[in-house]
């Protein structure tokens, strides 16, 4: 699955973004340009501007879903979705199983290139805008790791959008400015452009800016509540693979491509699974001198099982004023600081939240080592079982 999402159509779109398309696209097949709006004279000029410096065999433009129904999509290198009202686009695509054809196309290594508002239709929900609440189609194609999508995101205008913040309590949002392009490939996110992008999660807007200094802010934190605020505003669930590519909100290819991150890398990228997030939390409590314990609750493994679901949750308990607390951030549904009278009740309550038939093993470990594969991390945890 390879998808290119343009936040807008800019002649100044980054050279790196177009180079990425150039390296991925099959230059021996034409591009299918889907324009379901009224016919426009500038169709060719627009798509040529977006694909400038990318040699393509031919561009075929279609203007109706009827043309699309019987078209053999496998004959094309990519499908280009023109800017369109996302609800109208979904209505057209859902009719006559066109959406299913497009899904089959991308599952067979076809490429989607989407412009501006059409990109919203590829996300989980499209009612991220108050104007879309009464549309007939509110659920998108959900192709981008369960994210809803915003394009042409404007920092000054949208950062205080109360509807967006409220919506994000039900579902996570990926927000792209008009200058940037997102390349999504099987759970992997690459953003090209010079402007920050944003993830809006549980009422918080997390900024991803190349010039951020999260470490300085982290080292200034003094209380557990300040740490929770910091993580809400800076850390998204996900992981960095062995090529330093970001995987937000999914564990696709985790077993094959994962390595535990250093604290500096976690803070640099602003991303982490429960493993990385407990590393941040433990580092904080060690620094301020509060007693804490790190646990790994997982399905026991000693070898790689690439086909199996990852079943692991790491968590931190800390003690303050004779009370024990569970500090949880990576589990979105249980996020918060939970108080208990003693450590045994804290452990019991934390692990009881998993389903009864989800059999796991609980192990206390001293730390999260750097640069371990998932198999190596499992073996590290296993080494403490007899202690």
Secondary structure, DSSP 8 states (H G I E B T S, - for coil): -EEEEESS--TT--HHHHHHHHHHS-TTSEEEEE--SS--TTHHHHHHHHTTT---S-EEEE-SHHHHHT--GGGEEEEEE-S--HHHHHHHHHGGGHHHHHHHHHHTT-EEEEEGGGGGGGSSBSTTSGGGTT-S--B----STT-EEEES--HHHHTT-HHHHHHTTTS-EEEE-TT-EEEEETTEEEEESSS-EEEEETTEEEEE-TT--HHHHHHT--SHHHHHHHHHHH-EEEEEBTTS-EEES--TTHHHHBB---HHHHHHHTEE-HHHHHHHHHHHHHHHT--EEEEEEE---SS--TTS---EEEEEEEEETTEEEEEE-SSGGG-EEEEESSHHHHHHHHHTTS-TTS--EEEEES---SS-BHHHHHHHHHTTTT-
